[in-house]
């Protein structure tokens, strides 16, 4: 199946086991990457204008999302993830905003009101 010879370790008994391990490793990394891309690294505020800085789709790149006060919408609970109360939507983009990372909880509430 593979074009080269593999010496098997103690976790793998044949090449199918190795392919399953590699497949689930890359799947797990892909899922972690999706979660990290939804979490803002920093949020800047100037009056009613906000800029959220996210990690880019390519490592070490940054992407910015500009929005105004009131553009942040709470997402309804729909899955079994433990951070249900931190899921929001900003201009159609799904983001994770935790109360603990703001100076005060009122700052998050100010973003929600128009």
Backbone atoms as SQL, in Angstrom:
CREATE TABLE atoms (id INTEGER PRIMARY KEY, chain TEXT, resi INTEGER, resn TEXT, atom TEXT, x REAL, y REAL, z REAL);
INSERT INTO atoms VALUES
  (1, 'A', 1, 'UNK', 'N', 0.825, -1.198, 0.000),
  (2, 'A', 1, 'UNK', 'CA', 0.000, 0.000, 0.000),
  (3, 'A', 1, 'UNK', 'C', 0.868, 1.260, 0.000),
  (4, 'A', 2, 'UNK', 'N', 1.926, 1.282, 0.805),
  (5, 'A', 2, 'UNK', 'CA', 2.832, 2.428, 0.829),
  (6, 'A', 2, 'UNK', 'C', 4.034, 2.149, -0.062),
  (7, 'A', 3, 'UNK', 'N', 4.584, 3.174, -0.691),
  (8, 'A', 3, 'UNK', 'CA', 5.708, 2.954, -1.601),
  (9, 'A', 3, 'UNK', 'C', 7.051, 2.762, -0.901),
  (10, 'A', 4, 'UNK', 'N', 7.056, 2.720, 0.449),
  (11, 'A', 4, 'UNK', 'CA', 8.304, 2.546, 1.175),
  (12, 'A', 4, 'UNK', 'C', 8.070, 1.587, 2.332),
  (13, 'A', 5, 'UNK', 'N', 9.129, 1.055, 2.872),
  (14, 'A', 5, 'UNK', 'CA', 9.065, 0.090, 3.963),
  (15, 'A', 5, 'UNK', 'C', 9.021, 0.823, 5.300),
  (16, 'A', 6, 'UNK', 'N', 8.137, 0.399, 6.209),
  (17, 'A', 6, 'UNK', 'CA', 7.989, 1.027, 7.526),
  (18, 'A', 6, 'UNK', 'C', 8.360, 0.011, 8.592),
  (19, 'A', 7, 'UNK', 'N', 9.185, 0.430, 9.536),
  (20, 'A', 7, 'UNK', 'CA', 9.432, -0.401, 10.705),
  (21, 'A', 7, 'UNK', 'C', 8.390, -0.024, 11.742),
  (22, 'A', 8, 'UNK', 'N', 7.640, -0.990, 12.205),
  (23, 'A', 8, 'UNK', 'CA', 6.509, -0.722, 13.076),
  (24, 'A', 8, 'UNK', 'C', 6.956, -0.572, 14.524),
  (25, 'A', 9, 'UNK', 'N', 6.312, 0.351, 15.213),
  (26, 'A', 9, 'UNK', 'CA', 6.599, 0.572, 16.630),
  (27, 'A', 9, 'UNK', 'C', 5.668, -0.307, 17.461),
  (28, 'A', 10, 'UNK', 'N', 5.680, -0.111, 18.757),
  (29, 'A', 10, 'UNK', 'CA', 4.852, -0.955, 19.624),
  (30, 'A', 10, 'UNK', 'C', 3.368, -0.638, 19.494),
  (31, 'A', 11, 'UNK', 'N', 2.999, 0.583, 19.075),
  (32, 'A', 11, 'UNK', 'CA', 1.583, 0.929, 18.946),
  (33, 'A', 11, 'UNK', 'C', 0.969, 0.411, 17.656),
  (34, 'A', 12, 'UNK', 'N', 1.754, 0.165, 16.670),
  (35, 'A', 12, 'UNK', 'CA', 1.221, -0.274, 15.389),
  (36, 'A', 12, 'UNK', 'C', 1.693, -1.686, 15.087),
  (37, 'A', 13, 'UNK', 'N', 0.754, -2.504, 14.669),
  (38, 'A', 13, 'UNK', 'CA', 1.123, -3.869, 14.304),
  (39, 'A', 13, 'UNK', 'C', 1.195, -4.052, 12.799),
  (40, 'A', 14, 'UNK', 'N', 0.546, -3.152, 12.067),
  (41, 'A', 14, 'UNK', 'CA', 0.641, -3.193, 10.610),
  (42, 'A', 14, 'UNK', 'C', 0.429, -1.787, 10.055),
  (43, 'A', 15, 'UNK', 'N', 0.506, -1.651, 8.762),
  (44, 'A', 15, 'UNK', 'CA', 0.428, -0.301, 8.184),
  (45, 'A', 15, 'UNK', 'C', -0.969, 0.295, 8.268),
  (46, 'A', 16, 'UNK', 'N', -2.009, -0.519, 8.375),
  (47, 'A', 16, 'UNK', 'CA', -3.360, 0.036, 8.545),
  (48, 'A', 16, 'UNK', 'C', -3.483, 0.770, 9.878),
  (49, 'A', 17, 'UNK', 'N', -2.910, 0.210, 10.940),
  (50, 'A', 17, 'UNK', 'CA', -2.927, 0.907, 12.234),
  (51, 'A', 17, 'UNK', 'C', -2.220, 2.244, 12.147),
  (52, 'A', 18, 'UNK', 'N', -1.099, 2.260, 11.482),
  (53, 'A', 18, 'UNK', 'CA', -0.341, 3.502, 11.338),
  (54, 'A', 18, 'UNK', 'C', -1.140, 4.544, 10.558),
  (55, 'A', 19, 'UNK', 'N', -1.833, 4.118, 9.509),
  (56, 'A', 19, 'UNK', 'CA', -2.648, 5.059, 8.721),
  (57, 'A', 19, 'UNK', 'C', -3.818, 5.593, 9.544),
  (58, 'A', 20, 'UNK', 'N', -4.427, 4.739, 10.386),
  (59, 'A', 20, 'UNK', 'CA', -5.508, 5.217, 11.252),
  (60, 'A', 20, 'UNK', 'C', -4.986, 6.235, 12.260),
  (61, 'A', 21, 'UNK', 'N', -3.848, 5.967, 12.881),
  (62, 'A', 21, 'UNK', 'CA', -3.258, 6.917, 13.824),
  (63, 'A', 21, 'UNK', 'C', -2.964, 8.249, 13.152),
  (64, 'A', 22, 'UNK', 'N', -2.372, 8.197, 11.984),
  (65, 'A', 22, 'UNK', 'CA', -2.053, 9.437, 11.264),
  (66, 'A', 22, 'UNK', 'C', -3.324, 10.180, 10.872),
  (67, 'A', 23, 'UNK', 'N', -4.344, 9.469, 10.423),
  (68, 'A', 23, 'UNK', 'CA', -5.599, 10.103, 10.036),
  (69, 'A', 23, 'UNK', 'C', -6.276, 10.801, 11.198),
  (70, 'A', 24, 'UNK', 'N', -6.373, 10.125, 12.346),
  (71, 'A', 24, 'UNK', 'CA', -7.001, 10.741, 13.508),
  (72, 'A', 24, 'UNK', 'C', -6.143, 11.856, 14.094),
  (73, 'A', 25, 'UNK', 'N', -4.836, 11.772, 13.968),
  (74, 'A', 25, 'UNK', 'CA', -3.965, 12.854, 14.402),
  (75, 'A', 25, 'UNK', 'C', -4.246, 14.119, 13.597),
  (76, 'A', 26, 'UNK', 'N', -4.331, 13.994, 12.271),
  (77, 'A', 26, 'UNK', 'CA', -4.602, 15.167, 11.446),
  (78, 'A', 26, 'UNK', 'C', -6.029, 15.666, 11.628),
  (79, 'A', 27, 'UNK', 'N', -6.982, 14.779, 11.847),
  (80, 'A', 27, 'UNK', 'CA', -8.357, 15.199, 12.110),
  (81, 'A', 27, 'UNK', 'C', -8.433, 15.983, 13.426),
  (82, 'A', 28, 'UNK', 'N', -7.762, 15.490, 14.465),
  (83, 'A', 28, 'UNK', 'CA', -7.741, 16.215, 15.739),
  (84, 'A', 28, 'UNK', 'C', -7.105, 17.584, 15.608),
  (85, 'A', 29, 'UNK', 'N', -6.004, 17.685, 14.869),
  (86, 'A', 29, 'UNK', 'CA', -5.362, 18.984, 14.647),
  (87, 'A', 29, 'UNK', 'C', -6.267, 19.929, 13.880),
  (88, 'A', 30, 'UNK', 'N', -7.007, 19.415, 12.921),
  (89, 'A', 30, 'UNK', 'CA', -7.926, 20.237, 12.133),
  (90, 'A', 30, 'UNK', 'C', -9.037, 20.802, 13.024),
  (91, 'A', 31, 'UNK', 'N', -9.597, 19.976, 13.904),
  (92, 'A', 31, 'UNK', 'CA', -10.664, 20.435, 14.805),
  (93, 'A', 31, 'UNK', 'C', -10.133, 21.478, 15.786),
  (94, 'A', 32, 'UNK', 'N', -8.951, 21.265, 16.328),
  (95, 'A', 32, 'UNK', 'CA', -8.340, 22.252, 17.233),
  (96, 'A', 32, 'UNK', 'C', -8.112, 23.570, 16.505),
  (97, 'A', 33, 'UNK', 'N', -7.690, 23.502, 15.263),
  (98, 'A', 33, 'UNK', 'CA', -7.442, 24.706, 14.457),
  (99, 'A', 33, 'UNK', 'C', -8.730, 25.511, 14.253),
  (100, 'A', 34, 'UNK', 'N', -9.840, 24.818, 14.027),
  (101, 'A', 34, 'UNK', 'CA', -11.131, 25.506, 13.853),
  (102, 'A', 34, 'UNK', 'C', -11.499, 26.260, 15.127),
  (103, 'A', 35, 'UNK', 'N', -11.328, 25.639, 16.284),
  (104, 'A', 35, 'UNK', 'CA', -11.663, 26.291, 17.555),
  (105, 'A', 35, 'UNK', 'C', -10.757, 27.497, 17.792),
  (106, 'A', 36, 'UNK', 'N', -9.467, 27.360, 17.523),
  (107, 'A', 36, 'UNK', 'CA', -8.535, 28.472, 17.726),
  (108, 'A', 36, 'UNK', 'C', -8.872, 29.643, 16.810),
  (109, 'A', 37, 'UNK', 'N', -9.309, 29.371, 15.594),
  (110, 'A', 37, 'UNK', 'CA', -9.637, 30.453, 14.667),
  (111, 'A', 37, 'UNK', 'C', -10.895, 31.210, 15.075),
  (112, 'A', 38, 'UNK', 'N', -11.699, 30.667, 15.965),
  (113, 'A', 38, 'UNK', 'CA', -12.905, 31.361, 16.426),
  (114, 'A', 38, 'UNK', 'C', -12.666, 32.202, 17.666),
  (115, 'A', 39, 'UNK', 'N', -11.503, 32.112, 18.229),
  (116, 'A', 39, 'UNK', 'CA', -11.208, 32.826, 19.464),
  (117, 'A', 39, 'UNK', 'C', -10.386, 34.072, 19.155),
  (118, 'A', 40, 'UNK', 'N', -10.888, 35.278, 19.509),
  (119, 'A', 40, 'UNK', 'CA', -10.113, 36.497, 19.231),
  (120, 'A', 40, 'UNK', 'C', -8.903, 36.617, 20.156),
  (121, 'A', 41, 'UNK', 'N', -7.790, 36.995, 19.572),
  (122, 'A', 41, 'UNK', 'CA', -6.584, 37.213, 20.370),
  (123, 'A', 41, 'UNK', 'C', -6.669, 38.524, 21.144),
  (124, 'A', 42, 'UNK', 'N', -7.290, 39.500, 20.521),
  (125, 'A', 42, 'UNK', 'CA', -7.372, 40.837, 21.127),
  (126, 'A', 42, 'UNK', 'C', -8.578, 41.558, 20.544),
  (127, 'A', 43, 'UNK', 'N', -9.229, 42.415, 21.337),
  (128, 'A', 43, 'UNK', 'CA', -10.336, 43.252, 20.861),
  (129, 'A', 43, 'UNK', 'C', -10.021, 44.689, 21.235),
  (130, 'A', 44, 'UNK', 'N', -9.998, 45.533, 20.222),
  (131, 'A', 44, 'UNK', 'CA', -9.735, 46.964, 20.438),
  (132, 'A', 44, 'UNK', 'C', -11.053, 47.721, 20.315),
  (133, 'A', 45, 'UNK', 'N', -11.205, 48.772, 21.129),
  (134, 'A', 45, 'UNK', 'CA', -12.439, 49.556, 21.132),
  (135, 'A', 45, 'UNK', 'C', -12.104, 51.033, 20.992),
  (136, 'A', 46, 'UNK', 'N', -12.923, 51.697, 20.153),
  (137, 'A', 46, 'UNK', 'CA', -12.851, 53.148, 20.045),
  (138, 'A', 46, 'UNK', 'C', -14.279, 53.644, 19.900),
  (139, 'A', 47, 'UNK', 'N', -14.810, 54.201, 20.978),
  (140, 'A', 47, 'UNK', 'CA', -16.209, 54.637, 21.053),
  (141, 'A', 47, 'UNK', 'C', -17.126, 53.432, 20.793),
  (142, 'A', 48, 'UNK', 'N', -17.883, 53.450, 19.677),
  (143, 'A', 48, 'UNK', 'CA', -18.795, 52.339, 19.362),
  (144, 'A', 48, 'UNK', 'C', -18.233, 51.417, 18.288),
  (145, 'A', 49, 'UNK', 'N', -17.004, 51.631, 17.899),
  (146, 'A', 49, 'UNK', 'CA', -16.350, 50.814, 16.857),
  (147, 'A', 49, 'UNK', 'C', -15.385, 49.834, 17.528),
  (148, 'A', 50, 'UNK', 'N', -15.398, 48.580, 17.066),
  (149, 'A', 50, 'UNK', 'CA', -14.523, 47.545, 17.610),
  (150, 'A', 50, 'UNK', 'C', -13.738, 46.890, 16.479),
  (151, 'A', 51, 'UNK', 'N', -12.543, 46.399, 16.816),
  (152, 'A', 51, 'UNK', 'CA', -11.732, 45.597, 15.894),
  (153, 'A', 51, 'UNK', 'C', -11.276, 44.367, 16.669),
  (154, 'A', 52, 'UNK', 'N', -11.678, 43.189, 16.190),
  (155, 'A', 52, 'UNK', 'CA', -11.251, 41.933, 16.798),
  (156, 'A', 52, 'UNK', 'C', -10.133, 41.341, 15.947),
  (157, 'A', 53, 'UNK', 'N', -9.051, 40.945, 16.591),
  (158, 'A', 53, 'UNK', 'CA', -7.903, 40.368, 15.892),
  (159, 'A', 53, 'UNK', 'C', -7.898, 38.860, 16.157),
  (160, 'A', 54, 'UNK', 'N', -7.909, 38.088, 15.086),
  (161, 'A', 54, 'UNK', 'CA', -7.913, 36.629, 15.162),
  (162, 'A', 54, 'UNK', 'C', -6.640, 36.089, 14.536),
  (163, 'A', 55, 'UNK', 'N', -6.305, 34.851, 14.884),
  (164, 'A', 55, 'UNK', 'CA', -5.213, 34.178, 14.189),
  (165, 'A', 55, 'UNK', 'C', -5.705, 33.831, 12.791),
  (166, 'A', 56, 'UNK', 'N', -4.841, 33.996, 11.807),
  (167, 'A', 56, 'UNK', 'CA', -5.230, 33.748, 10.426),
  (168, 'A', 56, 'UNK', 'C', -5.335, 32.276, 10.108),
  (169, 'A', 57, 'UNK', 'N', -5.817, 31.981, 8.916),
  (170, 'A', 57, 'UNK', 'CA', -5.937, 30.595, 8.475),
  (171, 'A', 57, 'UNK', 'C', -4.565, 29.984, 8.218),
  (172, 'A', 58, 'UNK', 'N', -3.591, 30.829, 7.935),
  (173, 'A', 58, 'UNK', 'CA', -2.205, 30.394, 7.776),
  (174, 'A', 58, 'UNK', 'C', -1.478, 30.797, 9.058),
  (175, 'A', 59, 'UNK', 'N', -0.709, 29.894, 9.670),
  (176, 'A', 59, 'UNK', 'CA', -0.028, 30.247, 10.931),
  (177, 'A', 59, 'UNK', 'C', 0.816, 31.514, 10.810),
  (178, 'A', 60, 'UNK', 'N', 0.840, 32.280, 11.902),
  (179, 'A', 60, 'UNK', 'CA', 1.558, 33.545, 12.041),
  (180, 'A', 60, 'UNK', 'C', 0.942, 34.685, 11.243),
  (181, 'A', 61, 'UNK', 'N', -0.186, 34.479, 10.598),
  (182, 'A', 61, 'UNK', 'CA', -0.915, 35.553, 9.942),
  (183, 'A', 61, 'UNK', 'C', -2.050, 35.977, 10.856),
  (184, 'A', 62, 'UNK', 'N', -2.463, 37.210, 10.755),
  (185, 'A', 62, 'UNK', 'CA', -3.560, 37.734, 11.557),
  (186, 'A', 62, 'UNK', 'C', -4.688, 38.180, 10.626),
  (187, 'A', 63, 'UNK', 'N', -5.920, 38.038, 11.106),
  (188, 'A', 63, 'UNK', 'CA', -7.046, 38.589, 10.361),
  (189, 'A', 63, 'UNK', 'C', -7.849, 39.466, 11.314),
  (190, 'A', 64, 'UNK', 'N', -8.430, 40.521, 10.793),
  (191, 'A', 64, 'UNK', 'CA', -9.155, 41.482, 11.606),
  (192, 'A', 64, 'UNK', 'C', -10.621, 41.508, 11.203),
  (193, 'A', 65, 'UNK', 'N', -11.468, 41.688, 12.186),
  (194, 'A', 65, 'UNK', 'CA', -12.905, 41.775, 11.971),
  (195, 'A', 65, 'UNK', 'C', -13.381, 43.075, 12.598),
  (196, 'A', 66, 'UNK', 'N', -13.879, 43.979, 11.760),
  (197, 'A', 66, 'UNK', 'CA', -14.382, 45.267, 12.257),
  (198, 'A', 66, 'UNK', 'C', -15.885, 45.153, 12.447),
  (199, 'A', 67, 'UNK', 'N', -16.351, 45.679, 13.574),
  (200, 'A', 67, 'UNK', 'CA', -17.784, 45.655, 13.854),
  (201, 'A', 67, 'UNK', 'C', -18.143, 46.805, 14.769),
  (202, 'A', 68, 'UNK', 'N', -19.436, 47.071, 14.857),
  (203, 'A', 68, 'UNK', 'CA', -19.939, 48.156, 15.695),
  (204, 'A', 68, 'UNK', 'C', -20.667, 47.577, 16.897),
  (205, 'A', 69, 'UNK', 'N', -20.879, 48.406, 17.875),
  (206, 'A', 69, 'UNK', 'CA', -21.644, 47.983, 19.056),
  (207, 'A', 69, 'UNK', 'C', -23.040, 47.541, 18.596),
  (208, 'A', 70, 'UNK', 'N', -23.476, 46.396, 19.072),
  (209, 'A', 70, 'UNK', 'CA', -24.776, 45.858, 18.690),
  (210, 'A', 70, 'UNK', 'C', -24.700, 44.813, 17.587),
  (211, 'A', 71, 'UNK', 'N', -23.552, 44.690, 16.909),
  (212, 'A', 71, 'UNK', 'CA', -23.396, 43.664, 15.871),
  (213, 'A', 71, 'UNK', 'C', -23.157, 42.275, 16.458),
  (214, 'A', 72, 'UNK', 'N', -22.881, 42.202, 17.759),
  (215, 'A', 72, 'UNK', 'CA', -22.615, 40.931, 18.427),
  (216, 'A', 72, 'UNK', 'C', -23.949, 40.315, 18.838),
  (217, 'A', 73, 'UNK', 'N', -24.192, 39.080, 18.396),
  (218, 'A', 73, 'UNK', 'CA', -25.453, 38.390, 18.666),
  (219, 'A', 73, 'UNK', 'C', -25.146, 37.072, 19.372),
  (220, 'A', 74, 'UNK', 'N', -25.904, 36.776, 20.426),
  (221, 'A', 74, 'UNK', 'CA', -25.741, 35.506, 21.142),
  (222, 'A', 74, 'UNK', 'C', -26.281, 34.381, 20.274),
  (223, 'A', 75, 'UNK', 'N', -25.512, 33.299, 20.148),
  (224, 'A', 75, 'UNK', 'CA', -25.965, 32.146, 19.369),
  (225, 'A', 75, 'UNK', 'C', -26.782, 31.214, 20.256),
  (226, 'A', 76, 'UNK', 'N', -27.841, 30.631, 19.723),
  (227, 'A', 76, 'UNK', 'CA', -28.637, 29.701, 20.538),
  (228, 'A', 76, 'UNK', 'C', -27.869, 28.401, 20.774),
  (229, 'A', 77, 'UNK', 'N', -28.114, 27.737, 21.905),
  (230, 'A', 77, 'UNK', 'CA', -27.422, 26.464, 22.171),
  (231, 'A', 77, 'UNK', 'C', -27.831, 25.415, 21.136),
  (232, 'A', 78, 'UNK', 'N', -26.824, 24.732, 20.568),
  (233, 'A', 78, 'UNK', 'CA', -27.149, 23.764, 19.526),
  (234, 'A', 78, 'UNK', 'C', -26.273, 22.520, 19.554),
  (235, 'A', 79, 'UNK', 'N', -25.278, 22.482, 20.409),
  (236, 'A', 79, 'UNK', 'CA', -24.401, 21.312, 20.433),
  (237, 'A', 79, 'UNK', 'C', -24.001, 21.017, 21.870),
  (238, 'A', 80, 'UNK', 'N', -23.067, 20.093, 22.045),
  (239, 'A', 80, 'UNK', 'CA', -22.710, 19.643, 23.389),
  (240, 'A', 80, 'UNK', 'C', -21.384, 20.219, 23.882),
  (241, 'A', 81, 'UNK', 'N', -20.877, 21.249, 23.237),
  (242, 'A', 81, 'UNK', 'CA', -19.601, 21.818, 23.655),
  (243, 'A', 81, 'UNK', 'C', -19.750, 22.502, 25.016),
  (244, 'A', 82, 'UNK', 'N', -18.721, 22.482, 25.860),
  (245, 'A', 82, 'UNK', 'CA', -18.844, 23.051, 27.203),
  (246, 'A', 82, 'UNK', 'C', -18.887, 24.574, 27.236),
  (247, 'A', 83, 'UNK', 'N', -18.604, 25.256, 26.150),
  (248, 'A', 83, 'UNK', 'CA', -18.573, 26.711, 26.153),
  (249, 'A', 83, 'UNK', 'C', -19.809, 27.282, 25.446),
  (250, 'A', 84, 'UNK', 'N', -20.982, 26.690, 25.671),
  (251, 'A', 84, 'UNK', 'CA', -22.225, 27.138, 25.039),
  (252, 'A', 84, 'UNK', 'C', -22.519, 28.606, 25.306),
  (253, 'A', 85, 'UNK', 'N', -22.271, 29.063, 26.518),
  (254, 'A', 85, 'UNK', 'CA', -22.595, 30.445, 26.874),
  (255, 'A', 85, 'UNK', 'C', -21.604, 31.451, 26.313),
  (256, 'A', 86, 'UNK', 'N', -20.525, 31.008, 25.676),
  (257, 'A', 86, 'UNK', 'CA', -19.515, 31.916, 25.127),
  (258, 'A', 86, 'UNK', 'C', -19.582, 32.007, 23.613),
  (259, 'A', 87, 'UNK', 'N', -20.604, 31.412, 22.996),
  (260, 'A', 87, 'UNK', 'CA', -20.714, 31.416, 21.533),
  (261, 'A', 87, 'UNK', 'C', -21.521, 32.633, 21.070),
  (262, 'A', 88, 'UNK', 'N', -20.907, 33.411, 20.178),
  (263, 'A', 88, 'UNK', 'CA', -21.540, 34.613, 19.637),
  (264, 'A', 88, 'UNK', 'C', -21.333, 34.648, 18.133),
  (265, 'A', 89, 'UNK', 'N', -22.103, 35.512, 17.494),
  (266, 'A', 89, 'UNK', 'CA', -21.949, 35.707, 16.057),
  (267, 'A', 89, 'UNK', 'C', -21.756, 37.196, 15.804),
  (268, 'A', 90, 'UNK', 'N', -20.673, 37.522, 15.092),
  (269, 'A', 90, 'UNK', 'CA', -20.378, 38.914, 14.754),
  (270, 'A', 90, 'UNK', 'C', -20.356, 39.017, 13.231),
  (271, 'A', 91, 'UNK', 'N', -21.279, 39.774, 12.683),
  (272, 'A', 91, 'UNK', 'CA', -21.379, 39.956, 11.220),
  (273, 'A', 91, 'UNK', 'C', -21.336, 38.623, 10.475),
  (274, 'A', 92, 'UNK', 'N', -21.989, 37.603, 11.012),
  (275, 'A', 92, 'UNK', 'CA', -22.031, 36.295, 10.362),
  (276, 'A', 92, 'UNK', 'C', -20.872, 35.378, 10.693),
  (277, 'A', 93, 'UNK', 'N', -19.888, 35.845, 11.448),
  (278, 'A', 93, 'UNK', 'CA', -18.736, 35.024, 11.842),
  (279, 'A', 93, 'UNK', 'C', -18.957, 34.477, 13.252),
  (280, 'A', 94, 'UNK', 'N', -18.772, 33.180, 13.426),
  (281, 'A', 94, 'UNK', 'CA', -18.912, 32.570, 14.748),
  (282, 'A', 94, 'UNK', 'C', -17.635, 32.812, 15.547),
  (283, 'A', 95, 'UNK', 'N', -17.809, 33.318, 16.779),
  (284, 'A', 95, 'UNK', 'CA', -16.662, 33.615, 17.637),
  (285, 'A', 95, 'UNK', 'C', -16.924, 33.097, 19.047),
  (286, 'A', 96, 'UNK', 'N', -15.849, 32.957, 19.817),
  (287, 'A', 96, 'UNK', 'CA', -15.930, 32.592, 21.227),
  (288, 'A', 96, 'UNK', 'C', -15.467, 33.780, 22.058),
  (289, 'A', 97, 'UNK', 'N', -16.338, 34.270, 22.929),
  (290, 'A', 97, 'UNK', 'CA', -16.008, 35.395, 23.805),
  (291, 'A', 97, 'UNK', 'C', -16.286, 34.982, 25.243),
  (292, 'A', 98, 'UNK', 'N', -15.256, 34.922, 26.066),
  (293, 'A', 98, 'UNK', 'CA', -15.405, 34.530, 27.454),
  (294, 'A', 98, 'UNK', 'C', -15.409, 35.761, 28.353),
  (295, 'A', 99, 'UNK', 'N', -16.306, 35.784, 29.338),
  (296, 'A', 99, 'UNK', 'CA', -16.405, 36.917, 30.264),
  (297, 'A', 99, 'UNK', 'C', -15.101, 37.176, 31.001),
  (298, 'A', 100, 'UNK', 'N', -14.373, 36.112, 31.317),
  (299, 'A', 100, 'UNK', 'CA', -13.170, 36.241, 32.135),
  (300, 'A', 100, 'UNK', 'C', -12.061, 37.036, 31.454),
  (301, 'A', 101, 'UNK', 'N', -12.099, 37.167, 30.146),
  (302, 'A', 101, 'UNK', 'CA', -11.009, 37.828, 29.426),
  (303, 'A', 101, 'UNK', 'C', -11.266, 39.303, 29.163),
  (304, 'A', 102, 'UNK', 'N', -12.353, 39.834, 29.687),
  (305, 'A', 102, 'UNK', 'CA', -12.612, 41.266, 29.603),
  (306, 'A', 102, 'UNK', 'C', -12.238, 41.905, 30.927),
  (307, 'A', 103, 'UNK', 'N', -11.993, 43.196, 30.906),
  (308, 'A', 103, 'UNK', 'CA', -11.650, 43.893, 32.151),
  (309, 'A', 103, 'UNK', 'C', -12.785, 43.771, 33.160),
  (310, 'A', 104, 'UNK', 'N', -14.004, 43.892, 32.651),
  (311, 'A', 104, 'UNK', 'CA', -15.177, 43.690, 33.494),
  (312, 'A', 104, 'UNK', 'C', -16.268, 43.062, 32.626),
  (313, 'A', 105, 'UNK', 'N', -17.196, 42.304, 33.226),
  (314, 'A', 105, 'UNK', 'CA', -18.274, 41.692, 32.432),
  (315, 'A', 105, 'UNK', 'C', -19.146, 42.711, 31.711),
  (316, 'A', 106, 'UNK', 'N', -19.168, 43.945, 32.202),
  (317, 'A', 106, 'UNK', 'CA', -19.993, 44.970, 31.567),
  (318, 'A', 106, 'UNK', 'C', -19.480, 45.316, 30.172),
  (319, 'A', 107, 'UNK', 'N', -18.183, 45.124, 29.910),
  (320, 'A', 107, 'UNK', 'CA', -17.663, 45.423, 28.579),
  (321, 'A', 107, 'UNK', 'C', -18.256, 44.503, 27.527),
  (322, 'A', 108, 'UNK', 'N', -18.424, 43.232, 27.856),
  (323, 'A', 108, 'UNK', 'CA', -19.070, 42.311, 26.922),
  (324, 'A', 108, 'UNK', 'C', -20.533, 42.707, 26.734),
  (325, 'A', 109, 'UNK', 'N', -21.197, 43.088, 27.818),
  (326, 'A', 109, 'UNK', 'CA', -22.605, 43.514, 27.709),
  (327, 'A', 109, 'UNK', 'C', -22.730, 44.779, 26.868),
  (328, 'A', 110, 'UNK', 'N', -21.757, 45.681, 26.959),
  (329, 'A', 110, 'UNK', 'CA', -21.788, 46.888, 26.129),
  (330, 'A', 110, 'UNK', 'C', -21.667, 46.554, 24.646),
  (331, 'A', 111, 'UNK', 'N', -20.902, 45.526, 24.306),
  (332, 'A', 111, 'UNK', 'CA', -20.776, 45.117, 22.903),
  (333, 'A', 111, 'UNK', 'C', -22.098, 44.556, 22.382),
  (334, 'A', 112, 'UNK', 'N', -22.891, 43.937, 23.269),
  (335, 'A', 112, 'UNK', 'CA', -24.142, 43.322, 22.846),
  (336, 'A', 112, 'UNK', 'C', -25.259, 44.341, 22.611),
  (337, 'A', 113, 'UNK', 'N', -25.202, 45.463, 23.319),
  (338, 'A', 113, 'UNK', 'CA', -26.274, 46.463, 23.199),
  (339, 'A', 113, 'UNK', 'C', -25.938, 47.451, 22.073),
  (340, 'A', 114, 'UNK', 'N', -26.992, 47.957, 21.447),
  (341, 'A', 114, 'UNK', 'CA', -26.759, 48.917, 20.348),
  (342, 'A', 114, 'UNK', 'C', -26.880, 50.348, 20.793);
